[in-house]
Amino acid sequence: MASVLAADPDIDRVIGVDTVPPPSLSRDGGVPLGRTEFVHVDLRGPDIAKVIMAADIDIVVHMSLVSTPPRSGGRSLMKEHNVIGTMQLLAACQRSSTVRRVVVRSTTAVYGSSPRDPAVFTEDAEPAEPPGHGYAKDASEVEGYVRGFARRRCDVVVSTLRFANFMGPGVDSPLTRYFTQPVLPTVLGFDPRLQFVHEDDAVEALRRMALEDHPGTFNVAGDGALLLSQCARRAGLLPVPVPSPVFNFMGEFVRGAGVADYSSEQFRLMCHGRVVDTARLAAALGWRPKFSTAAAFDDFVRARDLAGGLPAAMMEMLFRSVTR
């Protein structure tokens, strides 16, 4: 996102704020950041206000929402970063006389995953079972503070983007790590519908929101949905259905080993899935994501060479025998 904004000649200055400097050279696995300036600031402290004031910032794009607990600090540090960090940033924006647009990255996880969910969530839908912990609860709290800020600063355009699970060659997340295992454990009796947004489309949606006035909350996802069983076949993975207690046990084991993060919210997603409506985004921007959900997943599979193991016909035969 910083690279794209820095390449825009109509933008005078781009400042990136984080606790660690980003890799800026391709050999380090990063992308060239152009004229982006990096400032070392922890959002949980008050220094972010000094940055906004000193640089006369007019557009703030808040993307720092941590989805998994760090190995050092755990869940408490994750919550501090997500919730307290957002509160500090919004407080700095509220005191600023120059900020005129705020864009916040959120997640469709705020809708939860429940057997009583609607077939498709619109932005105004209420979750049947609101998230009670973890990443999804943090995002719900963040959105609450963002709505409060929007009420207090009616002169600032505030846009909240609820992204489906990111997918693509450069994405490293609990879900992409789930799909790179030798075998794919699934919850016996469930075949959830999943929805993805390609990383390039996510950046483009953020860019458009940063440069245009579109107040409100918007779902962002690629068109269509995939069943988990379809994902397995596309990735050449062997699904292994296991009872839900076993799936939970496996989740605890791999989380403890640091291999992947099987949180309770991921378990619920693997049971009930989640699909959102994106008509509001398309109407506001006059734009739709280039990648559908299926195309985003296929791009991820090609980049990781996941389907290069077993022939497709053999995978299909194995899949049928396992699911009988």
C-alpha positions, 0 to 999 in steps of 0.5 A, spaced: 500 500 500 505 504 501 509 503 495 502 504 491 501 511 494 508 513 494 508 512 486 502 517 485 505 523 483 499 527 486 500 525 493 506 529 496 508 525 502 507 518 504 509 516 511 509 509 514 508 508 521 510 501 525 514 498 530 519 495 526 522 498 519 519 494 513 523 490 508 524 495 502 529 491 498 526 485 493 532 481 496 529 481 503 522 479 500 519 486 500 517 491 495 521 498 493 517 503 498 519 509 493 519 515 497 515 512 503 518 515 509 518 510 515 517 513 522 518 508 528 512 509 533 508 504 537 501 506 536 499 504 543 503 510 545 502 518 544 507 519 539 503 518 533 499 525 535 506 528 534 507 525 527 500 527 525 501 534 527 508 535 525 507 532 518 500 536 517 497 529 515 490 529 511 489 522 510 490 516 515 490 509 512 490 504 518 491 497 517 495 495 523 490 489 525 494 483 528 490 477 527 494 472 531 497 473 538 505 474 537 509 468 540 512 473 546 506 477 549 501 473 547 493 475 546 494 480 551 499 484 547 495 482 541 489 486 544 493 492 546 496 493 539 489 492 536 484 496 540 489 500 544 493 502 538 486 504 534 484 508 540 490 512 540 490 513 533 483 516 533 485 520 539 490 523 535 486 524 529 480 527 533 485 532 535 488 534 528 486 540 524 488 537 518 486 530 518 480 530 513 479 522 511 480 516 515 480 509 512 480 503 517 482 496 515 477 491 518 475 484 517 468 480 515 470 476 521 466 481 525 460 477 523 462 471 526 460 464 523 454 460 526 449 455 523 444 461 524 447 466 520 444 468 513 446 465 507 449 472 505 451 478 510 450 485 508 454 490 512 447 492 516 446 485 518 447 483 525 451 477 527 447 471 530 453 470 535 457 476 536 464 474 536 466 473 544 474 473 543 480 473 539 481 477 533 474 478 531 472 481 537 478 486 537 475 488 530 468 489 533 471 493 538 475 497 533 469 498 529 465 501 535 471 506 536 471 508 529 464 509 529 464 513 535 470 517 532 466 518 526 460 521 530 465 526 534 468 528 527 463 529 522 467 533 518 472 527 517 470 522 511 471 515 515 471 509 511 471 502 514 473 496 509 471 489 512 475 484 508 474 477 507 480 472 508 486 475 504 489 470 499 494 470 494 502 469 492 504 473 498 499 472 503 502 469 510 496 468 514 493 462 519 488 460 513 494 460 507 498 456 512 492 451 513 492 450 506 499 448 505 499 442 510 501 435 507 494 433 509 488 437 510 484 436 516 476 438 516 471 438 521 467 431 520 460 433 517 461 440 515 463 443 508 463 450 509 463 456 504 469 460 504 470 467 500 477 470 499 479 477 496 486 477 492 492 481 495 492 486 489 484 487 489 485 489 497 490 494 495 486 497 490 480 497 494 484 501 500 487 506 495 481 508 492 478 509 499 484 513 501 483 518 495 476 518 494 470 520 499 466 514 501 464 514 508 461 508 511 462 501 512 464 496 506 465 489 505 470 487 500 471 480 497 472 477 490 465 474 487 463 468 488 465 462 494 468 456 494 466 450 498 472 447 503 472 441 499 473 445 492 479 448 495 482 441 497 481 439 490 484 445 487 490 445 491 491 437 490 490 436 498 487 430 501 482 432 506 481 428 512 475 429 516 475 428 523 470 429 529 470 436 532 473 434 538 479 431 534 480 437 530 480 442 536 485 437 539 489 438 533 489 445 533 491 446 540 497 441 538 499 445 532 498 452 535 503 450 541 508 447 536 508 454 532 506 451 526 499 454 525 494 458 528 487 454 529 483 459 533 476 457 535 474 462 530 477 459 525 474 452 527 467 455 527 469 458 520 471 451 518 464 449 520 459 454 518 463 458 513 461 465 511 459 469 505 458 477 504 455 481 499 459 486 496 454 490 492 455 497 496 462 497 495 461 496 487 456 501 487 460 506 491 467 505 487 464 503 480 469 498 481 469 490 482 475 486 484 479 483 478 480 476 482 474 472 483 474 468 490 476 462 485 481 466 481 484 468 488 485 461 490 488 459 484 493 464 484 495 462 491 495 455 489 500 456 483 504 460 487 505 455 492 505 449 487 500 446 491 497 442 486 504 439 483 503 433 487 498 428 485 494 428 478 487 431 479 484 424 477 487 421 483 486 426 487 478 426 485 478 418 486 482 419 493 477 424 495 471 420 494 473 414 497 475 418 504 468 422 504 464 416 503 
